[in-house]
């Protein structure tokens, strides 16, 4: 029984508490200047900042994108590297993938492991 309760507690910490503790509100200057802190702002970007913005606004907020997308490459997407310094996989990294509709507005923001 102690193993089950320990597992439940670890699961709660990992799934609920850790993301809340690590998250922070989006700050454009911090996003552009401090690449290692980007992972902490992804939730705010996905939920509150980017949806409905056009490509010009996104580039003004986030700066120039970091190159080609490794996951959803198309003319309607732009990507930003979102390295997580706490990640155990040295070669693994995340990308923030921003998808635009035909009228150029953001319709989807996801983070993908590449």
C-alpha positions in Angstrom: 0.0 0.0 0.0 2.8 2.5 0.7 4.1 2.0 -2.8 0.7 2.9 -4.3 0.4 6.1 -2.2 4.0 7.1 -3.0 3.3 6.5 -6.7 0.1 8.6 -6.5 1.9 11.4 -4.7 4.7 11.4 -7.3 2.2 11.5 -10.1 0.3 14.4 -8.5 3.6 16.3 -8.1 4.8 15.6 -11.6 1.5 16.2 -13.4 -0.1 19.1 -11.4 2.3 20.8 -9.1 5.5 20.8 -11.3 4.0 22.6 -14.4 2.3 25.2 -12.2 5.5 25.8 -10.2 7.6 26.0 -13.4 5.2 28.2 -15.4 5.5 32.0 -15.6 3.7 34.8 -17.4 4.9 35.6 -20.9 7.4 38.4 -21.2 8.6 39.3 -24.7 12.0 40.6 -23.7 12.7 37.5 -21.6 11.5 35.3 -24.5 13.9 36.9 -27.0 16.9 37.3 -24.7 16.8 34.2 -22.5 16.2 31.1 -24.6 16.6 28.8 -21.6 13.5 30.4 -19.9 11.2 29.9 -22.8 9.8 26.6 -21.6 8.3 28.4 -18.6 6.3 30.7 -20.7 4.8 28.2 -23.2 1.6 27.6 -21.2 0.8 31.3 -21.1 1.6 31.7 -24.8 -0.7 28.8 -25.7 -3.6 29.9 -23.6 -3.6 33.7 -23.5 -1.2 35.4 -25.9 -1.1 34.1 -29.4 -4.5 32.9 -30.5 -6.1 35.2 -33.0 -2.9 37.2 -33.7 -1.6 37.6 -37.3 1.9 36.7 -38.4 3.3 40.2 -38.1 2.0 40.5 -34.5 3.5 37.1 -33.6 6.9 38.1 -35.0 6.8 41.4 -33.1 6.0 39.6 -29.9 8.3 36.6 -30.2 11.1 37.9 -32.5 12.3 36.1 -35.6 11.7 32.4 -35.7 14.5 29.9 -35.1 14.3 28.3 -38.5 12.5 25.4 -40.0 10.0 23.3 -38.1 11.0 19.8 -37.4 7.4 18.5 -36.9 4.7 20.3 -38.8 6.5 22.0 -41.7 4.3 24.1 -43.9 3.9 27.6 -45.2 1.3 28.3 -42.5 3.5 27.4 -39.5 6.4 29.0 -37.7 8.5 27.4 -34.9 10.6 28.5 -32.0 13.0 26.3 -30.1 12.0 25.8 -26.5 14.8 24.0 -24.7 14.1 22.7 -21.2 17.3 22.8 -19.2 15.8 20.2 -16.8 15.2 17.7 -19.6 17.1 14.4 -19.1 17.5 13.8 -22.8 20.5 15.7 -24.1 19.4 15.5 -27.7 15.7 16.0 -27.1 14.2 19.5 -27.5 10.8 21.0 -27.8 9.5 23.4 -30.5 6.7 25.8 -30.1 4.6 25.3 -33.3 2.3 28.2 -34.3 -0.2 27.3 -37.0 -2.0 30.0 -39.0 -5.3 29.7 -41.0 -5.8 30.9 -44.6 -6.5 34.5 -43.4 -3.2 34.5 -41.5 -4.5 34.3 -38.0 -3.1 32.0 -35.3 -5.5 29.0 -34.9 -3.3 26.6 -33.0 -0.3 26.7 -30.7 1.4 23.5 -29.6 4.7 22.4 -28.2 6.2 19.3 -29.8 9.1 17.1 -28.8 11.6 16.8 -31.6 
